[in-house]
Amino acid sequence: MNFQARQKKLREHLATTRFDLLLISHLPNIRYLCGFTGSAGFLLVAETGSVFFTDVRYDTQAHDEVKAAKVVIARQPMLQCIAEWLGKRRKRARGWNVGVEAEHFTLADRKRLNALLPSGTQLKQAPAQVERLRLVKDADELARIRAAVRLGAGLFERAMEVLRPGVKESEVAAEMEFAARRAGAEEMSFPTIIASGARSALPHGRASDAVIGPGGFVVCDFGVILAGYCSDQTRTVWVGDGPGAPADARGAYEAVREAQQAAADAVRPGMAVGEVDEAARKVLRKAGLGRYFTHSTGHGVGLEIHEAPRVGNGQKEILQPGMVITIEPGVYFPGKWGVRIEDMVAVTAGGCEVLTPTSKDFRAV
């Protein structure tokens, strides 16, 4: 990971703003910029260099991991340490303009830091510039994402080995999560969704103690974190005799699969993400299922499971090579069943690369 180049881009942006420094508090942004993977820290970025602050628990880890930044180990509360550092280095009598991450720096921390800052130093809300940098993945990031997707995809086959009538949703999820750990995953990207029968109509129906019954769909939505990067995949399977599945269930499944393919086919540089969303909705409206598709078509994935851009109705973000998004249309009939199919795709110069290798054919267990 070229942390120096990432910080250079941020400094180039900083030079165009009214800020003297940027205080980065969101841990995924800190990891992106300097490599730190711990749970407590701040990165102060100036045009002349960067300083990383953490506490004594992370002394060894910070010195091992942090790149392209000086490490300061706070022997007092970190915000006090940052305030003292700023007080000793004011470049002019009127102090500094310090940009803070508006979406991540809490009001409580802002109040605490303001009370500690030297006279004239001001905290101001800064736009989400690091997230803008993270939109486009570099080659190292794409390699890590591909590896996470491959590992995650293997969990589906483990699910198919244990998913049967009479088994609890939570038991299927536990088998998948155990397999993920054995395969080297750091953790799951999010609580595993195994939602069966009427619960499959819950878009985020986390695995419960409900017993899987015959004659219904099971939505399996899962992902892993590997080397810091997330994967995300959904497959929906029928429990029972496949040829005996009701015509409306088979029809809904095929419509979702067609919508998912249409959205993936729409992914290319220069396309607005809202147009990708519309490609999926158009298919489902034609099938008479448009009103049962109740969420966005997808989202960005990287160091976090939900990142920009949001692939939703009317969204204007323009796709660029290196962006990684999910394509996950679904239809949900409350009290009955639901269907969702999800792949991760990477935008390429000529279109997109579908990263998820798992078949999307109708499958029964």
C-alpha positions in Angstrom: 0.0 0.0 0.0 1.4 3.4 -1.0 0.5 5.4 2.0 2.8 8.2 1.1 1.0 8.7 -2.3 -2.4 8.7 -0.6 -1.3 11.3 1.9 0.2 13.4 -0.9 -3.1 13.5 -2.7 -4.8 14.6 0.5 -2.2 17.3 1.0 -2.7 18.6 -2.5 -6.4 18.9 -1.7 -5.5 20.6 1.6 -3.5 23.2 -0.2 -6.7 24.3 -2.1 -8.7 24.8 1.1 -8.9 27.3 4.0 -7.6 24.7 6.4 -4.1 24.6 7.9 -4.5 21.0 9.0 -6.9 18.1 8.8 -7.7 16.0 11.9 -8.7 12.5 10.7 -10.6 10.6 13.4 -12.5 7.8 11.4 -10.5 4.7 11.9 -11.0 3.3 8.3 -9.7 6.6 6.9 -6.7 6.4 9.3 -6.0 2.9 8.1 -6.3 4.0 4.5 -3.8 6.9 5.0 -1.2 5.4 7.2 -1.8 1.7 7.8 -2.8 1.7 11.5 -5.3 -1.1 12.4 -5.9 -0.4 16.1 -9.0 0.9 17.7 -7.8 4.3 19.0 -6.0 7.1 17.2 -6.0 10.4 15.3 -4.0 11.4 12.3 -3.2 15.1 11.9 -2.3 15.9 8.3 -0.6 19.2 7.4 1.1 20.3 4.1 4.5 19.7 5.7 3.8 16.2 7.0 1.6 14.0 9.2 1.5 13.0 12.9 -0.3 10.0 14.3 -1.5 10.1 17.9 -2.4 7.0 19.9 -2.2 5.8 23.5 0.3 3.6 25.3 -1.7 0.4 24.5 -0.6 0.7 20.9 3.0 1.9 21.3 4.5 -1.2 19.6 1.7 -1.7 17.1 1.8 1.9 16.0 5.5 2.0 15.4 5.3 -1.3 13.5 2.3 -0.3 11.3 2.2 3.4 10.8 3.8 4.6 7.6 4.4 8.1 6.3 3.6 9.8 9.6 5.4 10.5 12.8 4.1 8.5 15.8 3.3 10.3 19.1 2.3 8.1 22.0 0.0 10.1 24.3 0.7 9.8 28.1 -2.4 11.8 28.8 -5.8 11.9 27.0 -5.2 12.0 23.3 -7.2 15.1 22.7 -5.1 16.9 25.3 -2.0 15.7 23.6 -3.2 16.9 20.2 -4.1 20.3 21.7 -0.7 20.7 23.3 1.0 19.7 20.1 -1.0 22.4 18.2 -0.2 24.9 20.9 3.5 24.5 20.5 3.5 24.7 16.7 1.1 27.6 15.8 2.6 29.2 12.7 1.0 32.5 13.3 -0.4 34.5 16.1 -4.0 34.0 15.2 -3.6 30.2 15.4 -4.7 27.4 13.1 -7.8 26.5 11.2 -8.2 22.7 11.8 -10.6 20.7 9.7 -12.4 17.9 11.4 -14.3 15.1 9.7 -17.9 16.3 10.0 -19.5 12.9 9.7 -17.2 11.2 12.2 -15.9 13.6 14.8 -18.4 13.6 17.6 -19.9 16.7 19.1 -18.6 15.6 22.5 -15.0 15.3 21.3 -15.3 18.6 19.5 -16.4 20.2 22.7 -13.6 18.6 24.6 -10.9 19.6 22.1 -12.2 23.2 21.8 -11.8 23.6 25.5 -8.2 22.5 25.3 -7.1 24.4 22.2 -4.9 27.5 22.4 -6.6 30.8 21.8 -7.4 31.5 18.2 -7.2 27.9 17.0 -10.5 26.9 15.4 -12.1 23.6 14.5 -14.2 23.7 11.3 -16.1 21.0 9.5 -14.3 19.6 6.6 -15.8 17.7 3.6 -15.4 13.9 3.3 -12.2 14.1 1.2 -10.7 10.9 2.4 -13.8 9.0 1.4 -13.5 10.7 -2.0 -10.0 9.2 -2.4 -11.3 5.8 -1.2 -13.9 5.7 -4.0 -11.3 4.4 -6.5 -9.4 1.4 -5.4 -5.7 1.0 -6.4 -4.2 -2.3 -7.6 -3.3 -3.5 -4.1 -6.8 -2.8 -2.8 -8.4 -4.6 -5.8 -6.2 -7.7 -5.1 -7.3 -7.8 -1.5 -10.9 -7.4 -2.4 -10.7 -10.2 -5.0 -9.1 -12.5 -2.3 -11.9 -11.6 0.2 -14.6 -12.3 -2.4 -13.1 -15.7 -3.2 -12.9 -16.7 0.4 -16.4 -15.5 1.0 -17.8 -17.3 -2.0 -16.6 -20.6 -0.6 -18.8 -20.2 2.4 -21.9 -20.6 0.3 -21.0 -24.2 -0.5 -20.6 -24.8 3.2 -24.1 -23.4 3.7 -25.5 -25.7 1.0 -24.0 -28.7 2.9 -25.9 -27.9 6.1 -29.0 -26.0 5.0 -31.9 -28.4 5.3 -35.5 -28.4 6.7 -35.3 -28.7 10.5 -32.0 -26.9 10.8 -32.0 -23.5 12.6 -31.0 -20.4 10.6 -28.4 -19.7 13.3 -26.8 -23.1 12.9 -26.3 -22.5 9.2 -24.7 -19.1 10.0 -22.5 -20.6 12.6 -21.2 -23.2 10.2 -20.4 -20.5 7.6 -18.7 -18.3 10.2 -16.6 -21.1 11.5 -15.5 -22.0 8.0 -14.6 -18.4 7.4 -12.3 -18.3 10.4 -10.7 -21.6 9.5 -10.1 -20.2 6.0 -8.3 -17.2 7.4 -10.9 -14.5 7.6 -10.4 -11.8 10.2 -14.1 -11.6 10.9 -17.4 -11.4 9.1 -18.2 -8.2 7.2 -21.6 -8.0 9.0 -23.8 -10.3 11.0 -24.7 -13.2 8.6 -28.1 -13.1 7.1 -29.9 -16.5 6.9 -33.5 -15.7 6.5 -36.0 -18.5 5.7 -39.6 -18.7 4.8 -41.6 -15.6 5.7 -38.4 -14.1 7.2 -36.8 -14.1 3.7 -39.1 -11.1 3.1 -37.0 -9.1 5.6 -34.1 -7.5 3.6 -31.9 -7.6 6.7 -33.2 -10.6 8.4 -30.2 -11.7 10.5 -29.9 -15.4 11.3 -32.3 -16.3 14.1 -33.3 -19.4 16.0 -36.1 -20.0 13.5 -36.2 -23.5 12.1 -35.9 -23.7 8.3 -39.0 -25.3 6.9 -39.7 -26.9 3.5 -41.4 -25.1 0.6 -39.8 -21.6 0.8 -36.9 -19.4 0.0 -33.8 -18.9 2.2 -31.9 -15.6 1.6 -28.2 -16.1 2.4 -26.3 -12.8 2.6 -22.8 -12.9 4.0 -19.3 -11.6 3.7 -15.8 -11.7 5.2 -13.0 -9.3 6.1 -9.6 -10.4 4.8 -6.5 -8.2 5.1 -8.8 -5.3 6.1 -11.1 -5.5 3.0 -14.7 -6.7 2.9 -16.7 -9.0 0.7 -20.5 -9.1 0.2 -22.6 -11.7 -1.5 -26.2 -12.9 -1.5 -27.8 -16.0 -2.9 -31.3 -17.2 -2.5 -32.2 -20.9 -2.5 -35.4 -22.9 -2.5 -35.9 -25.5 0.2 -37.7 -28.4 -1.2 -38.2 -30.0 -4.6 -37.0 -27.5 -7.1 -39.3 -28.5 -10.0 -42.1 -28.4 -7.4 -41.5 -24.7 -6.6 -44.6 -22.5 -7.3 -44.7 -20.7 -10.6 -44.8 -17.3 -8.9 -41.7 -18.2 -6.8 -39.8 -19.3 -9.9 -41.0 -16.3 -11.8 -39.9 -13.9 -9.1 -36.5 -15.5 -8.9 -35.9 -15.3 -12.6 -37.0 -11.7 -12.7 -34.5 -10.8 -10.0 -31.8 -12.6 -11.8 -32.6 -10.8 -15.0 -32.6 -7.4 -13.1 -29.3 -8.2 -11.5 -27.7 -9.0 -14.8 -29.2 -5.9 -16.5 -27.7 -3.7 -13.7 -24.3 -5.4 -14.1 -24.4 -4.9 -17.8 -25.0 -1.2 -17.3 -21.8 -0.7 -15.2 -19.2 1.1 -17.1 -17.1 4.3 -16.8 -19.0 7.5 -17.2 -22.3 5.9 -16.2 -24.2 7.5 -13.3 -24.9 5.1 -10.5 -28.6 6.1 -10.6 -28.7 4.7 -14.2 -27.4 1.3 -12.9 -30.2 1.3 -10.3 -32.7 2.2 -13.0 -31.5 -0.7 -15.2 -32.5 -3.1 -12.5 -35.8 -1.4 -11.7 -36.9 -1.3 -15.3 -36.7 -5.1 -15.5 -38.7 -5.6 -12.3 -41.3 -3.0 -13.3 -41.8 -4.9 -16.6 -42.3 -8.1 -14.6 -44.9 -6.4 -12.5 -42.6 -6.5 -9.4 -41.3 -3.0 -9.2 -43.1 -2.0 -6.0 -41.7 -5.0 -4.2 -38.1 -3.8 -4.8 -37.7 -1.6 -1.7 -34.0 -0.7 -1.3 -31.1 0.6 -3.4 -29.5 -1.6 -6.0 -26.1 -1.5 -4.3 -23.3 0.3 -2.6 -19.5 0.7 -2.5 -17.4 -1.9 -0.7 -13.8 -1.6 0.5 -12.4 -1.1 4.0 -16.0 -0.8 5.1 -18.9 -2.9 4.0 -21.0 0.1 3.1 -19.0 2.9 1.4 -19.7 5.5 -1.3 -21.2 5.4 -3.8 -24.8 4.5 -3.0 -26.2 2.8 -6.1 -29.7 4.2 -5.8 -32.5 6.0 -7.5 -31.4 9.4 -8.8 -27.8 9.2 -7.5 -25.4 11.2 -9.6 -22.0 9.8 -8.8 -20.2 8.9 -12.0 -18.6 5.5 -12.2 -14.8 5.4 -12.7 -12.4 2.5 -13.3 -11.3 1.1 -9.9 -14.6 1.6 -8.1 -16.1 -1.5 -6.5 -19.8 -1.8 -6.0 -22.5 -4.4 -5.2 -25.4 -5.2 -7.5 -28.2 -6.6 -5.4 -31.8 -6.1 -6.5 -34.5 -8.0 -4.6 -38.2 -8.4 -4.2 -40.0 -8.9 -0.9 -43.5 -10.1 -0.2 -44.2 -9.5 3.5 -45.4 -12.6 5.3 -44.6 -14.8 2.3 -41.0 -14.8 1.0 -38.3 -12.7 -0.6 -35.5 -13.1 -3.2 -32.2 -11.2 -3.5 -29.2 -11.9 -5.7 -25.9 -10.0 -5.1 -22.5 -9.8 -6.7 -19.6 -7.5 -6.3 -18.3 -5.9 -9.4 -15.2 -3.7 -10.2 -15.5 -1.0 -12.8 -12.9 -1.4 -15.5 -11.9 0.7 -18.5 -14.3 -1.2 -20.8 -17.1 -2.0 -18.5 -16.9 -4.1 -15.3 -15.4 -7.3 -13.9 -17.9 -9.5 -11.9 -15.8 -10.5 -8.9 -18.3 -13.0 -7.4 -17.8 -16.5 -8.9 -20.9 -18.3 -7.6 -23.6 -19.4 -10.0 -26.9 -17.6 -10.0 -29.0 -20.4 -11.4 -32.1 -21.3 -9.4 -31.0 -23.8 -6.8 -33.0 -26.1 -4.5 -31.8 -28.0 -1.4 
